[in-house]
Amino acid sequence: MHHEPVMLNETLELIRSHSSHKKILDGTLGLGGYSEAILNEFDDAFVLGIDCDEDAIRFSRERLKKYEDDSRFKAIHSNFGSIAEIEECRNFDAYVFDLGVSNMQLELPERGFSFNNDGPLDMRMNQSEENMTASEILECTDEKTLAKIFFDYGEERHARRIANAIKHSRTKINTTADLVKLIRETLPQPLQRKMGTHPARRIFQALRIYINDETGELERLLDSFPKIAAHDVIIIFVAYHSLEDRIIKRKFREWQNDLLGKIITKHPLVPSEEEIARNYKARSAKLRAFCLSAH
Ligand SMILES: C[S@@+](CC[C@H](N)C(=O)[O-])C[C@H]1O[C@@H](n2cnc3c(N)ncnc32)[C@H](O)[C@@H]1O
């Protein structure tokens, strides 16, 4: 399993130049790519990794075992929106969040995140929670609400047509392939060709964001920072879609206006052409950083 960390050099450079880099919290541990690079780069750093996905915690602990044995690394299974309630998450010099899904989540068919791999239509990042799977959401949610989810979180122009087809489907949509098939049968061929992307891409994105309350978690996380920053800290976000990026941009502006600190990235940093050529999944990344001052 491999996940190429996105905008890693830019992230390391920001941590180096804006913090004492002794204690770093990696709030989206994933496969441990950022954490490993941070531990290698800063000899005396301690990294606390958080992820809401138990597979990610297991995989990273294995990968970073030697650092855990040296008490330089620890992993916690939690949602990052809850960090204000976790005592251990206070007093860090840098907080890093590389949002979205990891390759592990996308590539394991049984997780149900990908329209390219057939598997149960699940999409829950945190499978230990009692939240509903994507398949259950499609079954229990009314047509109007489904259309709103597809439009709000996927910016899908054909949201109403697809929601209608789902609610009138004679068979239950149990798998990723069932959903892809239904979308393909619903949208006329010429329209699909004009979309310039996989016809199911926006619907899958919308369901994933909704099921995992990704924007809600991000808002809760941002709101917790002024409470947990005990001294000056740098906060770094890498976001992959405009919904998340907009939330971060607005909050950073609000903090700056309230004199809580300073925006470091006046314009978001984006991956180099070379990085995009190497790792196409990096193409939509936007990195924003803020220096929060203690009050
Ligand atoms: C893009 S991956 C991170 C990859 C990582 N930087 C690396 O280099 O391996 C995003 C990770 O964030 C996790 N994640 C997403 N939302 C989360 C949340 N609300 N709380 C905790 N972890 C979350 C996902 O489970 C996923 O493992």
The ligand as a MOL file (V3000), in Angstrom:
LIG
                    3D

  0  0  0     0  0            999 V3000
M  V30 BEGIN CTAB
M  V30 COUNTS 27 29 0 0 0
M  V30 BEGIN ATOM
M  V30 1 C -5.0730 12.4050 2.5340 0
M  V30 2 S -5.0350 11.2540 3.8450 0 CHG=1
M  V30 3 C -3.5800 11.7010 4.7290 0
M  V30 4 C -2.3430 11.1050 4.1590 0
M  V30 5 C -1.1060 11.3570 4.9780 0
M  V30 6 N -0.7590 12.7680 4.9920 0
M  V30 7 C 0.0670 10.5550 4.4470 0
M  V30 8 O 1.0430 11.1600 3.9790 0
M  V30 9 O 0.0350 9.3230 4.4970 0 CHG=-1
M  V30 10 C -6.3060 11.8460 4.9000 0
M  V30 11 C -6.5270 11.0280 6.1600 0
M  V30 12 O -7.3050 11.8460 7.0260 0
M  V30 13 C -8.2120 11.0400 7.7100 0
M  V30 14 N -9.3320 11.8850 8.1320 0
M  V30 15 C -10.2580 12.4870 7.3580 0
M  V30 16 N -11.1380 13.1590 8.1110 0
M  V30 17 C -10.7490 12.9940 9.4100 0
M  V30 18 C -11.2540 13.4480 10.6570 0
M  V30 19 N -12.3580 14.2010 10.7440 0
M  V30 20 N -10.5950 13.1120 11.7790 0
M  V30 21 C -9.4720 12.3320 11.7190 0
M  V30 22 N -8.9680 11.8570 10.5660 0
M  V30 23 C -9.5850 12.1900 9.4190 0
M  V30 24 C -8.6090 9.9670 6.7170 0
M  V30 25 O -9.0850 8.8210 7.3860 0
M  V30 26 C -7.2850 9.7280 5.9720 0
M  V30 27 O -6.5890 8.6550 6.5320 0
M  V30 END ATOM
M  V30 BEGIN BOND
M  V30 1 1 1 2
M  V30 2 1 2 3
M  V30 3 1 2 10
M  V30 4 1 3 4
M  V30 5 1 4 5
M  V30 6 1 5 6
M  V30 7 1 5 7
M  V30 8 2 7 8
M  V30 9 1 7 9
M  V30 10 1 10 11
M  V30 11 1 11 12
M  V30 12 1 11 26
M  V30 13 1 12 13
M  V30 14 1 13 14
M  V30 15 1 13 24
M  V30 16 1 14 15
M  V30 17 1 14 23
M  V30 18 2 15 16
M  V30 19 1 16 17
M  V30 20 1 17 18
M  V30 21 2 17 23
M  V30 22 1 18 19
M  V30 23 2 18 20
M  V30 24 1 20 21
M  V30 25 2 21 22
M  V30 26 1 22 23
M  V30 27 1 24 25
M  V30 28 1 24 26
M  V30 29 1 26 27
M  V30 END BOND
M  V30 END CTAB
M  END
